Amino acid sequence: MYISILGRELRLILTDRAALLTIIVMPIVLMAILGLSLQGMFTESVWTTAIPIGVVQEYQPDPDRQQPNPEKIFFGEFLENEQVKKMVSYTVISAAEADRLLASEEIAAYVVLPQNYVAGTQNNISLNNQPNEPVNIKIIADPERNYSALVVEELIKVFNASMQDMTVKTAILERSFPANLNWSAKATDIARFYQDNQQEISIENIEFDGKKQISSFQYYSAAIMSMFLFFSAGVTATRLLDERRGYTWQRQIVAGIRPATIILANCTTAIMVSLIQMLIVVIFSSLAFGVAWGSLTQAAVVGLCAALSIGGLGAMLAVLTAVTGNYKVITALESVIVQIFALLGGSYLPVELLPPLVQRLSNFTLNGLAIQAFTKTMQGYNLSQITPYLSGLIIFAVLFLVIAYGIFVGKRRQIV
């Protein structure tokens, strides 16, 4: 009988267009919108505190070097700029210290200025007719603070552009005002100089401890999918109230089916619907956006744990719905609770962009735990490293089931 009830519930939900729109179509649409619109495009106002970074100097500092001194420009004029200081705070450290601070999450990233940084950059921005010397600046970032790394990279690009601008201005000053000025010839000369003397500073992102940085599509595939799991629980709980109002519930009770069996079938339905929902989102995001989910076996384990927590939530909502006899519980879930959890858990914005208090609270939200587990799987973390998040999801499942059982025992007469 349990299997019969489960099969009927699944069939009804999977043929309900409104339910499919909510749990399948909407997450895919939001995933595409957020993934496209937030590809690292964060403004200064988003950041609540300056991003801590380290700077590693592989060259020998020489404060008395002839002007223009790239070292003084980088530290004195760029990193000490008031606007830049609002976005990043830096410390000059050794490579070993940088790795230690990055591993302990005391800094978000560190920038490595190579051995030829000062000499090469000075050569490139001067007009000494020497061949340009490639300068390779490296950025090593905390894989868990992906967007902080993007901000650091963009700032270095801005600095590189300003150095190139300095080169062009120098060329204009030196080449445009000789005696017997020929404007047409000098304009052509400057344009040729600009093409032949581009600042050859390259920026290289390096994985730290073998962990990959994720794209906006990867993040929002996990974030939006985790948020819409709540709606799977809501849809299955709504079905229980529909059955009570259509007297299907009463006929099942008369037929000798225990209320606990009906609620258990409802809980299992929520688990299976959420698994189907996640499977569709994973397949679609992989094919449409090229999202790499990491180890598929590990992603499946994460999905199962998330589905179990949704099953527990579904059981609790089903019991509450049966007790109250109205849709207020489901309405509150969809219009208020989901939105709060989405904000706290990082479904709308990455948690690292939010205040420290919210970052701590995200570890106590179902979707926050699911997002962390999925994104860390994408980054290459192994199963043992994401166990705390999986444990949190299982604890949520057990907690919801205990609450559901307590309400069921206390309000049994109202349910029957």
C-alpha positions in Angstrom: 0.0 0.0 0.0 2.9 2.3 0.8 4.3 1.8 -2.7 0.9 2.5 -4.2 0.5 5.8 -2.4 4.1 6.8 -3.3 3.5 6.0 -7.0 0.3 8.0 -7.1 1.8 11.0 -5.4 4.8 11.0 -7.8 2.5 10.7 -10.8 0.3 13.5 -9.7 3.2 15.9 -9.0 5.1 15.1 -12.2 2.0 15.8 -14.3 1.2 19.0 -12.5 2.3 21.8 -14.8 2.3 24.4 -12.1 4.5 22.2 -9.8 6.9 21.5 -12.7 7.1 25.2 -13.5 8.1 25.9 -9.8 10.6 23.2 -9.2 12.2 22.7 -12.6 11.7 25.7 -15.0 12.2 28.5 -12.5 15.5 27.4 -11.1 16.9 26.9 -14.6 15.8 30.5 -15.6 17.2 32.1 -12.5 20.4 30.1 -12.8 20.9 31.5 -16.3 20.0 35.1 -15.4 22.3 35.3 -12.3 25.1 33.3 -13.9 25.2 35.7 -16.8 24.7 39.0 -14.9 27.1 38.3 -12.0 30.2 37.0 -13.7 32.5 38.7 -11.3 31.0 42.1 -12.0 31.0 43.4 -8.4 31.3 47.0 -7.5 33.1 48.6 -4.6 29.9 49.1 -2.7 29.3 45.4 -2.5 32.2 44.8 -0.2 31.6 45.4 3.5 35.3 45.2 4.5 38.6 45.5 2.7 39.9 42.2 1.2 43.1 41.1 3.0 45.9 40.2 0.6 49.6 39.5 0.7 52.3 40.8 -1.6 55.4 38.6 -2.2 58.5 40.4 -3.6 60.8 38.0 -5.4 63.1 40.9 -6.4 65.4 42.8 -4.2 63.7 46.0 -3.1 65.6 49.2 -4.1 63.9 52.4 -2.8 66.7 54.5 -4.3 66.3 53.3 -7.8 66.1 55.9 -10.5 62.8 57.3 -11.4 60.2 56.2 -12.5 60.5 53.5 -9.8 57.8 50.8 -10.4 58.0 49.6 -6.8 57.1 53.1 -5.4 54.3 53.5 -8.0 52.8 50.1 -7.1 53.0 50.5 -3.3 52.9 54.2 -2.8 50.6 55.4 -5.5 48.4 52.4 -6.2 48.0 50.2 -3.0 48.0 53.3 -0.8 45.4 55.1 -2.9 42.4 55.8 -0.6 39.9 54.2 -3.0 42.0 51.1 -3.4 42.5 50.8 0.4 38.7 50.6 0.8 38.8 47.4 -1.4 42.0 45.7 -0.3 44.4 45.8 2.6 47.9 44.4 2.0 50.9 43.0 3.8 54.3 42.4 2.4 55.3 38.9 3.3 57.5 36.0 2.2 56.2 33.2 0.0 56.2 30.7 2.9 54.3 33.1 5.1 51.8 33.8 2.3 51.0 30.1 1.9 50.5 29.7 5.7 48.2 32.7 5.9 46.3 31.6 2.8 45.9 28.1 4.3 44.6 29.5 7.5 42.2 31.8 5.6 43.8 35.0 7.1 44.2 36.4 3.6 42.1 36.0 0.5 44.9 35.9 -2.0 48.5 37.0 -2.5 50.2 38.7 -5.4 53.7 37.6 -6.5 55.9 40.3 -8.1 58.6 38.4 -10.0 62.4 38.9 -9.9 62.3 41.1 -13.0 59.3 43.2 -11.9 61.2 46.5 -11.2 63.8 46.2 -13.9 61.5 44.8 -16.5 58.6 47.3 -15.8 61.0 50.2 -15.7 62.5 49.2 -19.0 59.0 48.8 -20.6 57.7 52.2 -19.5 60.9 54.1 -20.4 61.8 55.2 -23.9 65.3 53.6 -24.1 64.6 51.8 -27.4 65.3 48.5 -25.6 63.2 45.4 -26.4 60.2 44.9 -24.0 60.7 42.4 -21.2 57.7 40.2 -20.2 56.7 40.6 -16.6 54.6 37.8 -15.2 52.6 38.7 -12.1 51.0 35.7 -10.3 47.9 35.7 -8.2 47.4 32.8 -5.8 43.9 32.8 -4.2 41.9 31.0 -1.6 39.6 28.7 -3.6 36.8 29.4 -1.1 36.9 33.1 -1.8 36.5 33.1 -5.5 35.1 36.6 -5.9 37.7 38.2 -3.7 40.3 36.8 -6.2 38.4 38.3 -9.1 38.5 41.7 -7.4 42.2 41.4 -6.8 42.8 40.4 -10.4 40.8 43.3 -11.8 42.7 45.7 -9.6 46.0 44.5 -10.9 44.6 44.9 -14.5 43.7 48.5 -13.7 47.2 49.1 -12.4 48.7 47.5 -15.5 46.5 49.8 -17.7 47.6 52.9 -15.7 51.3 51.9 -16.3 50.6 51.6 -20.0 48.9 55.0 -20.0 52.1 56.4 -18.4 54.1 55.0 -21.2 51.9 56.6 -23.9 52.0 60.0 -22.1 55.8 59.9 -21.9 55.9 59.1 -25.6 53.7 62.0 -26.4 55.7 64.4 -24.3 59.1 63.4 -25.7 58.0 63.0 -29.3 55.5 65.7 -29.9 57.4 68.9 -29.2 60.7 69.0 -31.1 61.8 71.8 -33.3 60.3 72.0 -36.8 57.2 70.1 -35.6 55.3 68.0 -38.2 52.0 67.1 -36.5 51.0 64.5 -39.1 54.3 62.7 -38.9 54.4 62.8 -35.1 50.9 61.5 -34.8 51.9 58.5 -37.0 55.1 58.1 -34.9 53.2 58.0 -31.6 50.6 55.6 -32.9 53.4 53.3 -34.1 55.2 53.6 -30.8 52.0 52.6 -29.0 51.6 49.5 -31.1 55.2 48.5 -30.8 55.7 49.1 -27.0 52.8 47.6 -25.2 53.5 46.9 -21.5 54.1 43.2 -21.4 52.7 42.4 -17.9 50.8 39.2 -17.8 48.6 38.0 -14.9 48.5 34.3 -14.0 46.0 32.7 -11.6 47.4 29.7 -9.9 45.4 27.0 -8.0 46.2 26.8 -4.3 46.5 23.3 -2.8 45.0 21.9 -6.1 41.6 23.6 -5.5 39.9 25.2 -8.4 38.2 28.5 -8.6 34.6 28.2 -9.8 32.7 30.3 -12.3 29.5 32.3 -11.7 27.6 29.6 -13.6 28.9 26.9 -11.4 28.1 28.8 -8.2 24.6 29.8 -9.2 23.8 26.4 -10.5 24.4 25.0 -7.0 22.9 28.1 -5.2 19.6 28.3 -7.1 19.1 24.6 -7.2 19.6 24.4 -3.4 17.1 27.2 -2.8 14.4 25.6 -5.0 14.7 22.4 -3.1 12.5 24.1 -0.5 9.7 24.3 -3.1 9.9 20.5 -3.6 9.0 20.1 0.1 6.2 22.7 -0.3 4.7 21.1 -3.3 4.5 17.6 -1.7 3.1 19.0 1.5 0.4 20.9 -0.5 -0.6 17.6 -2.0 -1.5 16.2 1.4 -3.9 19.1 2.1 -5.4 18.6 -1.3 -6.1 15.0 -0.5 -7.8 15.9 2.8 -10.0 18.4 1.1 -10.8 15.9 -1.6 -11.6 13.2 1.0 -8.9 11.0 -0.4 -7.2 11.1 3.0 -10.4 10.0 4.8 -11.0 7.1 2.3 -7.4 5.9 2.9 -8.0 6.0 6.7 -11.3 4.1 6.3 -9.4 1.5 4.1 -7.1 0.8 7.1 -4.1 2.8 6.0 -2.4 4.4 9.0 -1.8 8.2 8.9 1.9 7.6 9.6 2.1 5.5 6.4 0.6 8.3 4.4 2.9 10.9 5.8 5.9 8.7 5.3 4.9 8.2 1.7 4.7 12.0 1.4 8.2 12.3 2.9 9.6 9.8 0.4 7.8 11.7 -2.4 9.6 14.9 -1.4 13.0 13.0 -1.4 12.3 11.5 -4.9 11.0 14.8 -6.4 14.1 16.7 -5.1 16.4 14.0 -6.5 14.7 14.3 -9.9 14.8 18.1 -9.7 18.6 18.1 -9.0 19.3 15.5 -11.7 17.5 17.7 -14.3 19.4 20.8 -13.2 22.7 19.1 -13.2 22.2 17.7 -16.7 20.9 21.0 -18.1 23.6 23.1 -16.5 26.3 20.7 -17.8 25.0 20.7 -21.4 23.8 24.3 -21.7 26.5 26.2 -19.6 29.3 23.7 -19.5 29.1 23.5 -15.7 31.6 21.0 -14.2 30.2 19.5 -11.0 33.4 17.7 -10.0 33.3 14.1 -9.0 29.8 12.9 -10.1 29.8 10.2 -7.4 30.5 12.7 -4.7 28.0 15.1 -6.2 25.4 12.3 -6.0 26.2 11.7 -2.3 25.7 15.4 -1.7 22.5 15.4 -3.6 21.2 12.4 -1.6 22.0 14.1 1.7 20.2 17.3 0.6 17.2 15.2 -0.6 17.0 13.5 2.8 16.9 16.9 4.6 14.2 18.0 2.1 12.3 14.8 2.9 12.4 15.6 6.6 11.3 19.1 5.9 8.5 17.7 3.7 7.3 15.4 6.5 7.2 18.3 9.0 5.3 20.5 6.6 2.9 17.7 5.8 2.1 17.2 9.5 1.7 20.9 10.1 -0.5 21.2 7.0 -2.7 18.3 8.2 -3.0 19.8 11.7 -3.9 23.4 10.5 -6.1 22.3 7.6 -5.0 25.3 5.5 -2.2 26.5 3.2 -0.8 29.1 5.5 2.2 27.0 6.5 3.1 26.5 2.8 2.5 30.1 1.9 4.8 31.2 4.8 7.5 28.8 3.6 7.4 30.1 0.0 6.9 33.8 0.6 9.0 34.4 3.7 11.1 31.5 5.0 12.6 30.6 1.7 13.6 34.2 1.0 15.3 34.5 4.4 17.2 31.3 4.0 18.1 32.2 0.4 19.7 35.4 1.6 21.5 33.9 4.7 22.6 30.7 2.9 24.1 32.5 -0.2 21.6 31.6 -2.9 21.3 35.3 -4.0 24.9 36.5 -3.4 28.0 34.5 -2.4 28.3 34.4 1.3 31.8 36.0 1.2 30.1 39.3 0.0 27.9 39.4 3.1 28.7 40.7 6.6 30.6 38.4 8.9 27.5 37.6 11.0 25.6 36.4 8.0 28.5 34.3 6.9 28.4 32.5 10.3 24.6 32.1 10.1 24.9 30.5 6.6 26.3 27.3 8.2 22.9 26.9 10.0 20.8 27.0 6.9 19.9 23.9 4.8 20.6 25.6 1.5 23.8 27.1 2.8 25.1 23.7 3.7 24.1 22.3 0.3 25.8 25.1 -1.6 29.0 24.6 0.4 29.0 20.9 -0.3 28.2 21.2 -4.0 30.7 24.1 -4.7 33.5 22.4 -2.7 32.9 19.2 -4.8 33.3 21.4 -7.9 36.6 22.8 -6.6 38.0 19.3 -6.0 37.6 18.7 -2.3 37.2 15.1 -1.4 34.4 13.5 0.6 36.1 13.6 4.0 36.7 17.4 3.6 33.0 18.1 3.0 31.7 15.7 5.7 30.8 18.6 8.1 28.3 19.9 5.5 26.9 16.5 4.8 26.5 15.9 8.6 24.7 19.2 8.9 22.2 18.1 6.2 21.6 14.8 7.9 21.1 16.6 11.2 18.5 18.8 9.6 16.7 15.7 8.2 16.6 14.0 11.6 15.6 17.2 13.4 12.7 17.8 11.0 11.5 14.2 11.3 11.7 14.4 15.2 9.6 17.6 15.1 7.1 16.0 12.6 6.8 12.9 14.9 6.3 15.1 18.0 3.5 17.1 16.3 2.0 13.9 14.9 1.8 12.2 18.3 0.5 15.3 20.1 -2.1 16.2 17.4 -3.0 12.7 16.2 -6.8 13.2 16.7 -6.8 16.4 14.7 -4.9 14.7 11.9 -7.2 11.7 11.8 
